[in-house]
């Protein structure tokens, strides 16, 4: 079986410096939780272009750019990066959290027992009765 990371490393080492590859490989470790909001698009000689998934995060990352530059250069042990550029990009579809249909429209199919139904029938308020009935059905499903 071929180790993809070794194959990519060998290809990249022929085309670019090792420090650029290190940024690409270690991006989540370099920026921590911020990697969920931006990805490395391109690395120039002394600048890095980040693709940002949401426009509100572009401002945040712009304000944090000096800190990000320091973190990158500290990780590389040499000040290669002097500037960060930002551009808006679409978030890859596999990273987009989609709500589950079963949580939005739960299908309640459990029938209540005769004892539960008798207890519900004694409740005078129809809204309360319906809410408790739906709760019981969800709990027992």
C-alpha positions as CSV (number, residue, x, y, z in Angstrom):
1,X,0.0,0.0,0.0
2,X,1.3,3.5,-0.9
3,X,1.7,6.1,1.8
4,X,0.1,9.2,0.3
5,X,1.9,11.6,2.7
6,X,5.3,10.2,1.7
7,X,4.4,10.5,-2.0
8,X,3.2,14.1,-1.6
9,X,6.2,15.0,0.5
10,X,8.5,13.7,-2.2
11,X,6.6,15.7,-4.9
12,X,6.5,18.9,-2.9
13,X,10.1,18.8,-1.9
14,X,11.0,18.9,-5.6
15,X,8.8,21.9,-6.2
16,X,9.0,24.0,-3.1
17,X,11.0,24.6,0.0
18,X,10.5,22.4,3.0
19,X,9.2,25.3,5.1
20,X,6.2,25.8,2.8
21,X,5.3,22.1,3.1
22,X,5.7,22.4,6.9
23,X,3.1,25.2,6.9
24,X,0.7,23.1,4.9
25,X,1.1,20.0,7.0
26,X,1.1,21.7,10.3
27,X,-1.6,24.3,9.7
28,X,-4.1,23.0,12.3
29,X,-1.3,22.9,15.0
30,X,0.0,26.3,14.1
31,X,-3.3,28.2,14.4
32,X,-5.3,25.9,16.6
33,X,-9.0,26.3,16.4
34,X,-8.7,29.1,13.8
35,X,-8.1,26.4,11.2
36,X,-11.8,25.7,11.2
37,X,-12.3,29.2,9.8
38,X,-9.5,29.5,7.2
39,X,-7.3,27.3,5.1
40,X,-4.0,27.9,3.3
41,X,-4.6,28.8,-0.3
42,X,-1.1,29.7,-1.5
43,X,2.3,30.5,-0.1
44,X,4.4,33.1,-1.7
45,X,8.0,34.0,-0.9
46,X,7.2,36.1,2.1
47,X,3.4,36.1,2.2
48,X,0.6,33.6,2.7
49,X,-2.9,33.7,1.2
50,X,-5.6,32.4,3.5
51,X,-9.0,31.3,2.2
52,X,-11.6,32.4,4.8
53,X,-15.0,30.6,5.0
54,X,-17.0,33.5,6.4
55,X,-16.8,37.2,5.8
56,X,-17.1,38.1,9.5
57,X,-13.9,36.0,10.2
58,X,-12.0,38.0,7.6
59,X,-12.0,41.0,9.9
60,X,-11.1,38.9,12.9
61,X,-8.2,37.2,11.0
62,X,-7.0,40.6,9.7
63,X,-6.9,41.9,13.3
64,X,-5.0,38.8,14.3
65,X,-2.7,38.7,11.4
66,X,0.4,39.9,13.3
67,X,-0.2,37.2,15.9
68,X,-0.7,34.5,13.2
69,X,2.5,35.7,11.4
70,X,4.4,35.3,14.7
71,X,3.0,31.9,15.3
72,X,3.9,30.7,11.8
73,X,7.4,32.0,12.0
74,X,7.9,30.6,15.5
75,X,6.8,27.2,14.3
76,X,9.3,27.5,11.4
77,X,12.1,28.8,13.5
78,X,12.8,31.5,10.9
79,X,10.8,34.6,9.9
80,X,9.8,33.5,6.4
81,X,6.3,35.0,6.5
82,X,5.9,38.8,6.6
83,X,2.4,39.3,5.3
84,X,-1.0,37.6,5.3
85,X,-3.5,38.1,2.6
86,X,-7.2,37.0,2.9
87,X,-9.8,36.0,0.4
88,X,-13.3,34.7,0.8
89,X,-13.7,31.0,-0.3
90,X,-16.6,28.5,-0.1
91,X,-16.3,26.1,2.8
92,X,-15.8,22.5,1.4
93,X,-19.1,20.7,1.5
94,X,-17.7,17.9,3.7
95,X,-17.0,20.5,6.4
96,X,-20.5,22.1,6.3
97,X,-22.7,20.9,9.2
98,X,-26.1,20.0,7.9
99,X,-29.0,19.5,10.3
100,X,-30.3,16.0,10.5
101,X,-33.8,15.6,9.1
102,X,-34.7,13.2,11.9
103,X,-34.0,16.0,14.5
104,X,-36.0,18.6,12.6
105,X,-39.0,16.5,11.9
106,X,-39.0,13.5,14.3
107,X,-41.4,10.8,13.3
108,X,-43.3,9.7,16.3
109,X,-44.6,6.2,15.9
110,X,-44.8,4.9,19.4
111,X,-48.3,4.2,20.8
112,X,-49.1,5.0,24.4
113,X,-50.3,2.4,26.8
114,X,-54.0,2.5,28.0
115,X,-52.8,3.7,31.4
116,X,-50.9,6.6,29.8
117,X,-53.8,7.5,27.5
118,X,-56.2,7.5,30.5
119,X,-53.9,9.8,32.4
120,X,-53.7,12.2,29.4
121,X,-57.5,12.2,29.0
122,X,-57.8,13.6,32.5
123,X,-55.8,16.8,31.6
124,X,-58.2,19.6,30.8
125,X,-55.8,21.9,28.9
126,X,-55.6,20.6,25.3
127,X,-52.1,22.3,24.7
128,X,-50.7,20.8,27.8
129,X,-52.2,17.4,27.0
130,X,-50.7,17.5,23.5
131,X,-47.2,18.6,24.8
132,X,-47.1,15.8,27.3
133,X,-48.3,13.2,24.8
134,X,-45.5,14.3,22.3
135,X,-43.0,14.1,25.1
136,X,-44.0,10.6,26.1
137,X,-43.9,9.4,22.6
138,X,-40.4,10.9,22.1
139,X,-39.1,9.4,25.3
140,X,-40.4,6.0,24.5
141,X,-39.3,5.9,20.9
